Amino acid sequence: MSVDPFPSQGAFAKELEVQFPLLSDWPSYKTAKDYQVWRESPPLPARVTYVIDKEGIIRGVIESETDMELHSREALKIAKDLA
């Protein structure tokens, strides 16, 4: 889930050849607000990755504004531990 508009997500998915649907929270940002990661100043969400299992339970939360590799590395580790 990102707050990027659909055209931006489409370009991102095409560039990386993503094989799964991407979800956009634009323009309402409801999900970001529901997960309490929305900031009013600047009007952007905090960079947080949630790993959610098939039952809808949050199994991991990764927070880092600067280390983008941390998000993918830790999310993959958590997902593998669930398998």
C-alpha positions in Angstrom: 0.0 0.0 0.0 1.3 3.4 -0.9 -0.1 6.9 -1.1 1.2 7.2 -4.7 -1.5 7.8 -7.3 -2.3 4.9 -9.6 -0.2 6.1 -12.6 2.9 6.2 -10.5 2.2 2.8 -9.1 1.7 1.5 -12.7 5.1 2.8 -13.8 6.7 1.4 -10.7 5.2 -2.0 -11.2 6.1 -2.1 -14.9 9.7 -1.0 -14.2 10.2 -3.8 -11.6 8.0 -6.3 -13.4 5.9 -6.8 -10.2 3.7 -9.9 -10.4 1.2 -8.9 -7.7 -1.3 -6.1 -7.4 -0.3 -2.8 -5.8 -2.7 -0.9 -3.6 -3.0 2.8 -3.5 -4.3 4.8 -0.5 -4.6 7.9 -2.7 -6.4 10.3 -2.5 -8.1 9.8 0.9 -5.1 8.3 2.8 -7.6 6.4 4.9 -5.4 3.4 5.5 -2.4 5.5 6.5 -4.7 7.3 9.0 -6.2 4.1 10.3 -2.8 2.7 10.9 -1.8 5.9 12.6 1.2 6.6 10.3 -0.2 9.7 8.6 1.6 13.0 9.4 0.0 16.4 8.8 3.4 18.2 8.5 4.7 17.3 6.0 1.5 15.7 4.7 2.9 12.3 4.1 2.8 8.9 5.9 5.7 7.6 7.9 7.6 4.9 6.1 6.4 1.7 7.8 6.1 -1.8 6.5 3.6 -4.2 8.0 3.8 -8.0 7.5 0.2 -9.3 7.8 -0.6 -13.0 7.7 -3.4 -14.8 6.0 -5.6 -14.4 9.0 -5.1 -10.6 9.0 -2.8 -10.6 12.1 0.1 -8.1 12.0 3.2 -10.3 12.4 5.8 -7.6 12.0 6.3 -3.9 11.8 9.4 -2.4 10.2 10.0 1.4 10.7 12.8 3.3 9.0 12.7 6.6 7.1 16.2 6.2 5.7 17.0 2.5 5.3 14.9 1.2 2.4 16.7 -2.2 2.3 15.8 -2.8 5.9 12.1 -2.9 5.0 12.5 -5.6 2.3 15.1 -7.6 4.2 13.1 -7.8 7.4 9.8 -8.3 5.8 11.2 -11.2 3.8 12.7 -12.7 7.0 9.3 -12.4 8.8 7.4 -13.9 5.9 9.8 -16.9 5.7 9.4 -17.5 9.4 5.6 -17.7 8.9 6.0 -20.3 6.2 
